[in-house]
Amino acid sequence: MKLDVKLLLTAARSVSLVMLAAAGGSTFAQQSPQLPKQPAAPLQSNAKLEQIIARLERAVPQLMKDGEVPGLSMALVRNGEMVWHHGFGVKNAKTNEPVTDDTVFEAASLSKPVFAYAVMKLVENGRLDLDKPLNQYLPGDYDVGPDPRLAQITTRRVLSHTTGFPNWRSEGGTLKIYFTPGEKFSYSGEGFVYLSKVVEHVTGKQFDAFMKEYVFDPLGMTSSSYVWQSSFDKLKASRHNSLGEPTADMKPQRANAAASLHTTARDYGRFVAAILKGTGLKKETLGLMLSTQIKVDEGGSNTTSRPADKLSPTISWGLGWGLQTTSEGLSFWHWGDNGDTKAYVVAFQKEKLGVVVFTNGANGLSIMPEIIAEAVGGQQPVFAWLKYDSYKSPSLTLQKAIVAKHADFALLDYRSWRKGRAAVEVLNETQMNQLGYNLLRSKRVKDAIEVFKLNVEDYPQSWNTYDSLGEAYKVDGNNELAIKNYQRSVELNSNNAGGIEALKKLRENHKE
């Protein structure tokens, strides 16, 4: 009896899908997703401030709505001075409390340039040498173990991301050096944490106290800290996932030099102005900070497991800052990504022009090219290098369709839409996998399963597609299908340690 009911429901559902398609109710097709295009805008160095502000006040709210970004705060710097700062949207999508100039955001990796600035002060006063091995300041093997290459890691190599460390080690794992330090660029938060331990040892100060003395107090950054402050309870913007739903806040009790800075756009605007004016640093020191130390690989920021064999002609790294060199000259920049919060800063040294933007949503960088084009303009090749999906991309358009109509209907639309389109126009394996996890983290488990199933169908020889589908079935409580998919994943990749461990636990539970 139960089987007959199930078959009847399945048939009815199939008829509904066909009727929807015939009626032209294609949410995905109606959205008409296009490939992300970098906005072409001239450098705004001569534009009137009033016109820029008016454009931003028109454009930003609509971009936030389209990108499902609940809250945003930004600051403009012109002629080396912060001239405007403003909050848009809400701190929390459920409470609808507005973002104000006092709202505190996670700076994420925008933490790194602030720390680098403090480090360069130590270099100026002789307490650190850019090229002296860090293990001569902080004796021992740190968390690396007996690897002689640790002696080649210096302050310069940390600030230019050439340590050989990964971005982050696996949880509970040891820290590994993947290549000879100085050999190539590979972005690493771990290096900054190591250097912060050296700084604490050299100065005899706790990290946040050191930053307060060397940066926050001198620059008037009164709402900034690398550790949680009680005042942040009322001021902090909540985190939001890619669906615009609030998620758990991070309240760092320990400072992380690479990622835990909490601040306001107003405070960070003061910092950008200080860099543009050279406040607190000698001209030679600032010049060193903003000079190329290493070119990045065009393939992306992580090269621990691949060669860096195609260097970017426009993007490089200085000491704590990313650098762009185009026909318009030099600009320094950084991006921030703490998952459900995103940030971006860019400034042009010659024009003394800059902008910083903080968002409290996972989709924050999807609308960033348009905001930067309106605020400062100029060529921004880094957006293509970072490879974040645009809010207009097929990936985010499909996600919206799934949320609106559920995966069965939306994927039917998508399958029809993608027929005959070039591979670069449709979602690739990585994008589809990310979409599935966005849904899974939002507790839309059935939708996630359908997305992962399509990815398995499209990429049947990829171990990772089966691994993801197995995880979704596990979350759904379907241990039989979870085991089946994890098993196939391990067959395709015998080194899939996570899949092997998941299989072991599932089989143990299955026996019970």
C-alpha positions as a printed Julia matrix, in Angstrom:
512×3 Matrix{Float64}:
  0.0    0.0     0.0
  2.77   2.4     0.94
  4.6    1.63   -2.3
  1.46   2.38   -4.37
  1.05   5.74   -2.65
  4.69   6.57   -3.26
  4.35   5.72   -6.97
  1.19   7.82   -7.25
  2.89  10.81   -5.63
  5.92  10.43   -7.88
  3.72  10.33  -11.0
  1.8   13.41   -9.88
  5.04  15.24   -9.23
  6.33  14.37  -12.71
  3.13  15.67  -14.32
  3.5   18.92  -12.35
  7.05  19.35  -13.64
  5.97  18.83  -17.24
  3.05  21.24  -16.86
  5.33  23.88  -15.35
  7.77  23.58  -18.23
  4.99  23.7   -20.82
  3.51  26.8   -19.19
  6.78  28.63  -19.57
  7.17  29.02  -15.81
 10.93  28.86  -15.94
 12.37  30.98  -13.15
 15.87  30.22  -14.34
 15.16  31.21  -17.94
 13.32  34.35  -16.86
 16.37  35.46  -14.92
 18.41  35.3   -18.15
 21.74  34.72  -16.39
 24.75  36.15  -18.13
 28.43  35.59  -17.74
 29.98  37.92  -15.16
 31.55  40.95  -16.81
 33.99  43.3   -15.16
 32.49  46.79  -15.23
 34.59  49.17  -17.29
 34.78  52.47  -15.44
 37.37  55.24  -15.64
 39.35  56.12  -12.54
 37.19  58.48  -10.48
 40.01  60.75   -9.28
 38.51  63.88  -10.87
 34.83  63.12  -10.35
 32.88  65.29   -7.92
 32.36  63.69   -4.53
 28.67  64.6    -4.51
 28.12  62.77   -7.79
 29.93  59.65   -6.55
 27.91  59.59   -3.32
 24.65  60.04   -5.24
 25.52  57.16   -7.57
 26.45  54.9    -4.66
 23.27  55.71   -2.75
 21.27  54.71   -5.83
 23.26  51.66   -6.88
 24.27  49.95   -3.64
 20.79  49.16   -2.23
 19.7   47.57   -5.52
 22.93  45.57   -5.78
 22.46  44.34   -2.22
 18.9   43.27   -3.01
 19.95  41.47   -6.19
 22.91  39.81   -4.48
 21.0   38.93   -1.28
 23.51  40.84    0.87
 21.69  42.08    4.02
 24.12  44.74    5.25
 27.09  46.77    4.02
 29.29  49.59    5.24
 31.87  51.52    3.25
 34.26  54.44    3.44
 35.75  56.63    0.71
 39.22  58.19    0.81
 40.1   61.08   -1.52
 43.26  63.18   -1.54
 44.5   61.01    1.32
 41.58  61.91    3.6
 38.49  59.94    4.54
 35.67  62.04    3.11
 32.6   59.83    3.44
 31.4   56.71    5.23
 27.96  55.16    5.16
 25.99  52.1     6.18
 23.38  50.34    4.04
 20.85  47.64    4.85
 20.47  45.73    8.09
 22.72  44.18   10.72
 20.46  41.15   10.96
 17.88  39.99    8.42
 15.52  38.81   11.17
 15.63  41.85   13.49
 16.01  44.39   10.64
 18.15  46.62   12.86
 19.85  49.06   10.47
 23.55  49.26    9.74
 25.01  52.55   11.02
 28.42  54.17   10.97
 29.09  52.48   14.34
 28.28  48.97   13.13
 31.19  46.58   13.6
 32.04  44.09   10.85
 34.47  41.22   10.51
 37.44  42.43    8.5
 38.41  38.82    7.69
 41.69  38.9     5.74
 41.7   42.69    5.71
 43.26  41.97    9.11
 46.53  41.16    7.37
 47.52  44.61    5.99
 46.84  46.19    9.39
 49.16  43.7    11.08
 51.74  44.17    8.31
 51.74  47.92    8.97
 52.55  47.29   12.64
 55.26  44.82   11.68
 56.89  47.39    9.4
 57.08  49.74   12.38
 59.07  47.07   14.21
 61.32  46.74   11.16
 61.89  50.51   11.16
 62.94  50.58   14.81
 65.25  47.61   14.4
 63.33  45.09   16.48
 62.67  42.88   13.46
 64.79  42.22   10.37
 62.85  41.42    7.21
 65.3   38.7     6.21
 66.27  37.12    9.52
 64.84  33.6    10.05
 61.89  33.73   12.44
 63.14  30.72   14.4
 66.08  32.86   15.47
 63.6   35.13   17.25
 61.32  32.35   18.5
 63.46  29.27   19.23
 62.17  25.82   18.42
 60.34  24.17   15.55
 57.05  26.04   16.1
 54.33  23.59   14.93
 56.32  22.34   11.96
 58.58  19.7    13.45
 62.08  18.86   12.26
 62.01  20.48    8.81
 65.22  22.43    8.07
 63.3   24.69    5.68
 61.75  26.43    8.69
 65.04  28.34    8.93
 64.27  29.92    5.55
 61.0   31.51    6.71
 61.43  35.22    7.38
 59.23  38.24    7.99
 59.51  39.16    4.3
 58.37  35.7     3.23
 55.4   35.76    5.59
 54.2   39.18    4.44
 54.63  38.22    0.76
 53.01  34.77    1.16
 56.07  32.79    0.09
 56.54  30.64    3.23
 55.45  27.34    1.7
 52.71  27.03    4.33
 49.1   26.22    3.35
 46.43  28.83    3.95
 45.26  26.81    6.96
 46.3   23.39    8.23
 43.72  20.65    8.69
 42.02  20.66   12.09
 44.29  19.06   14.68
 47.0   18.5    12.07
 50.64  19.52   12.05
 51.79  22.49    9.98
 53.54  21.41    6.78
 55.91  23.31    4.5
 54.89  22.4     0.95
 57.7   24.03   -1.02
 61.0   25.79   -0.49
 60.27  29.18    1.11
 60.7   32.02   -1.37
 60.13  29.78   -4.39
 56.63  31.0    -5.29
 53.48  32.71   -4.03
 50.86  30.7    -2.15
 48.45  32.57    0.1
 48.8   31.63    3.76
 47.07  32.73    6.93
 49.28  30.31    8.87
 52.35  32.39    8.11
 50.76  35.49    9.66
 49.84  33.56   12.79
 53.45  32.34   13.09
 54.76  35.89   12.7
 52.31  37.14   15.32
 53.78  34.66   17.81
 57.23  36.02   16.99
 55.99  39.59   17.52
 54.52  38.7    20.9
 57.85  37.12   21.89
 59.92  40.07   20.67
 57.73  42.8    22.21
 56.64  40.93   25.33
 53.06  42.08   24.66
 49.8   40.23   24.03
 48.87  40.6    20.38
 45.83  42.87   20.7
 47.63  45.12   23.18
 50.51  45.4    20.71
 48.13  46.34   17.88
 46.4   48.89   20.07
 49.71  50.58   20.89
 51.17  50.47   17.38
 48.11  51.02   15.2
 44.71  51.57   16.77
 45.57  54.35   19.21
 47.89  56.33   16.89
 45.33  56.24   14.04
 42.24  56.8    16.14
 40.75  53.39   15.33
 38.63  53.35   18.49
 36.21  50.59   17.4
 38.81  48.03   16.34
 40.08  44.87   18.02
 41.4   41.42   17.11
 39.61  39.92   20.14
 35.96  40.18   21.1
 34.91  43.23   23.1
 31.74  43.36   25.18
 30.66  46.49   23.29
 30.49  44.4    20.09
 27.45  42.52   21.43
 25.25  45.45   20.42
 27.34  46.81   17.55
 28.32  43.74   15.52
 26.63  42.93   12.2
 25.41  39.33   12.13
 26.77  36.85    9.62
 24.49  35.62    6.8
 24.74  32.64    4.46
 24.37  32.79    0.68
 20.58  32.66    1.04
 20.64  35.79    3.22
 19.8   33.86    6.4
 21.53  34.75    9.72
 24.17  32.29   10.92
 26.14  31.9    14.15
 28.46  34.78   15.02
 32.18  34.43   15.58
 33.38  35.97   18.83
 37.16  35.5    18.86
 38.62  35.13   22.33
 42.09  34.68   20.87
 43.59  37.06   18.38
 44.31  35.79   14.88
 46.57  38.18   13.0
 45.3   36.88    9.67
 41.56  36.98   10.15
 40.02  38.09   13.49
 40.02  41.9    13.24
 36.62  43.42   14.05
 36.27  47.02   12.96
 34.1   49.64   11.29
 34.35  51.04    7.78
 35.12  54.39    9.38
 38.07  52.99   11.34
 39.43  51.09    8.35
 39.04  54.2     6.22
 41.37  55.95    8.67
 43.88  53.15    8.16
 43.71  53.4     4.35
 44.19  57.17    4.6
 47.26  56.6     6.79
 48.8   54.3     4.17
 48.11  56.79    1.38
 49.69  59.65    3.36
 52.53  57.56    4.78
 51.49  58.28    8.36
 53.63  56.47   10.9
 56.11  55.04    8.4
 59.15  56.45    6.65
 58.79  57.01    2.92
 61.31  54.25    2.2
 59.47  51.79    4.42
 56.11  52.5     2.8
 57.74  52.2    -0.63
 59.06  48.77    0.34
 55.64  47.69    1.59
 54.07  48.66   -1.76
 56.77  47.21   -4.01
 56.53  43.85   -5.74
 58.12  41.0    -3.82
 56.62  38.15   -5.87
 54.25  37.76   -8.81
 51.2   35.56   -8.33
 50.22  32.62  -10.49
 47.32  33.32  -12.85
 45.63  30.1   -11.73
 44.77  31.42   -8.27
 46.0   32.1    -4.77
 46.89  28.55   -3.69
 49.86  26.78   -5.3
 50.85  24.32   -2.55
 49.9   21.35   -4.73
 50.59  22.72   -8.21
 53.3   24.63  -10.05
 53.19  28.39  -10.44
 54.07  28.29  -14.12
 52.03  31.18  -15.52
 52.72  34.41  -13.7
 50.25  37.27  -13.8
 51.39  40.35  -15.74
 49.29  42.64  -13.55
 48.97  41.12  -10.05
 51.76  40.72   -7.52
 52.3   40.9    -3.76
 54.11  43.46   -1.67
 54.54  43.25    2.09
 51.03  42.64    3.43
 49.26  44.1     0.41
 48.22  42.72   -2.96
 49.3   44.95   -5.83
 47.79  45.69   -9.24
 49.85  47.32  -11.96
 47.86  48.46  -14.98
 47.99  51.26  -17.53
 46.54  53.47  -14.78
 49.5   52.78  -12.51
 49.77  51.04   -9.14
 46.96  50.21   -6.77
 47.12  48.19   -3.56
 44.27  45.95   -2.47
 43.09  43.06   -0.34
 40.03  40.88   -0.1
 38.41  39.32    2.95
 36.45  36.08    3.16
 35.32  34.62    6.48
 32.66  32.53    4.78
 29.46  34.33    5.72
 31.13  37.76    5.68
 33.09  39.37    2.85
 35.2   42.53    2.46
 37.34  44.39   -0.05
 39.72  47.36   -0.05
 41.58  49.05   -2.9
 43.52  52.3    -3.12
 45.56  54.16   -5.73
 48.79  55.52   -4.29
 49.48  58.27   -6.85
 45.91  59.62   -6.84
 45.52  59.19   -3.03
 42.15  57.57   -3.77
 40.65  54.53   -2.05
 37.6   52.66   -0.79
 36.89  49.94    1.76
 33.7   47.86    1.8
 32.5   45.43    4.49
 29.49  43.14    4.07
 27.72  40.76    6.42
 26.77  38.21    3.77
 28.37  35.26    2.0
 27.53  36.89   -1.36
 29.3   40.15   -0.56
 31.99  39.79   -3.2
 29.4   38.97   -5.88
 28.43  42.66   -6.03
 31.86  44.12   -5.32
 33.04  44.86   -8.9
 30.04  47.11   -9.49
 30.47  48.93   -6.18
 34.18  49.53   -6.75
 33.48  50.77  -10.28
 31.08  53.38   -8.89
 33.27  54.36   -5.94
 36.77  54.66   -7.42
 36.66  53.09  -10.88
 39.86  51.97  -12.5
 40.98  48.62  -13.82
 40.56  45.77  -11.31
 42.09  42.61  -12.84
 42.07  41.05   -9.39
 38.34  40.28   -9.58
 38.95  37.84  -12.43
 41.85  36.33  -10.48
 39.77  35.83   -7.34
 37.09  33.96   -9.34
 34.06  34.81   -7.19
 30.71  34.35   -8.9
 28.87  37.51   -9.89
 25.38  38.03   -8.49
 24.29  37.72  -12.15
 26.03  34.36  -12.63
 24.19  31.14  -13.54
 25.26  29.71  -10.18
 23.58  32.32   -8.01
 20.62  32.56  -10.39
 20.06  28.81  -10.08
 20.33  29.03   -6.3
 17.6   31.68   -6.22
 15.41  29.51   -8.44
 15.88  26.5    -6.17
 14.95  28.52   -3.09
 11.86  29.87   -4.88
 10.62  26.63   -6.48
 12.68  23.77   -4.98
 15.34  21.79   -6.79
 13.1   19.52   -8.91
 11.48  22.43  -10.72
 14.56  24.65  -10.89
 16.85  21.9   -12.18
 14.31  20.99  -14.86
 14.5   24.62  -16.01
 18.29  24.58  -15.79
 18.67  21.39  -17.83
 16.57  22.93  -20.59
 18.34  26.28  -20.42
 21.86  24.89  -20.67
 21.29  22.81  -23.81
 23.51  24.02  -26.62
 25.37  26.51  -24.44
 29.15  26.72  -24.23
 30.83  25.07  -21.25
 31.95  28.43  -19.86
 28.31  29.57  -19.64
 27.03  26.75  -17.44
 27.94  25.62  -13.94
 31.08  23.53  -13.72
 31.68  20.75  -11.21
 33.1   23.04   -8.53
 30.3   25.59   -8.82
 27.59  22.92   -8.68
 29.28  21.33   -5.68
 29.44  24.69   -3.9
 25.76  25.28   -4.64
 24.93  21.92   -3.09
 26.82  22.77    0.06
 25.18  26.19    0.28
 21.84  24.4     0.37
 23.05  21.72    2.75
 24.34  24.29    5.24
 20.97  26.04    5.01
 19.25  22.77    5.98
 17.69  22.4     2.52
 18.87  18.8     2.49
 16.5   17.42   -0.17
 17.4   20.25   -2.52
 21.09  19.67   -1.88
 20.71  15.99   -2.72
 19.12  16.81   -6.08
 21.95  19.22   -6.92
 24.62  16.67   -5.96
 22.82  13.99   -7.99
 23.0   16.19  -11.09
 26.71  16.75  -10.46
 27.27  12.98  -10.25
 25.36  12.6   -13.51
 27.48  15.28  -15.21
 30.81  14.13  -13.73
 30.54  10.35  -13.17
 34.3    9.87  -12.92
 34.82  12.49  -10.2
 35.33  11.02   -6.74
 34.34  14.32   -5.15
 30.83  14.38   -6.63
 30.06  11.0    -5.02
 31.67  12.11   -1.76
 29.41  15.17   -1.59
 26.29  13.16   -2.44
 27.25  10.61    0.21
 27.54  13.37    2.79
 24.12  14.76    1.88
 22.5   11.33    2.18
 24.21  10.9     5.56
 22.77  14.2     6.78
 19.37  13.05    5.49
 19.64   9.84    7.5
 19.75   7.59    4.43
 22.72   5.47    5.47
 22.28   2.92    2.68
 22.68   5.49   -0.11
 25.35   7.33    1.88
 27.42   4.14    2.04
 26.85   3.44   -1.67
 28.11   6.87   -2.74
 31.03   7.05   -0.31
 32.07   3.59   -1.53
 32.1    4.76   -5.14
 34.07   7.86   -4.12
 36.74   5.75   -2.43
 36.89   3.4    -5.43
 37.69   6.4    -7.63
 40.14   7.89   -5.13
 41.77   5.52   -2.67
 43.39   8.52   -0.93
 40.04  10.03    0.05
 40.71   9.84    3.78
 37.5   11.68    4.69
 35.41   9.25    2.65
 37.16   6.24    4.16
 36.49   7.52    7.68
 32.85   8.31    6.87
 32.38   4.8     5.44
 33.85   3.22    8.53
 31.48   5.09   10.85
 28.44   4.49    8.65
 29.08   0.76    8.47
 29.56   0.56   12.2
 26.24   2.33   12.75
 24.59   0.15   10.08
 25.56  -3.01   11.99
 24.07  -1.65   15.19
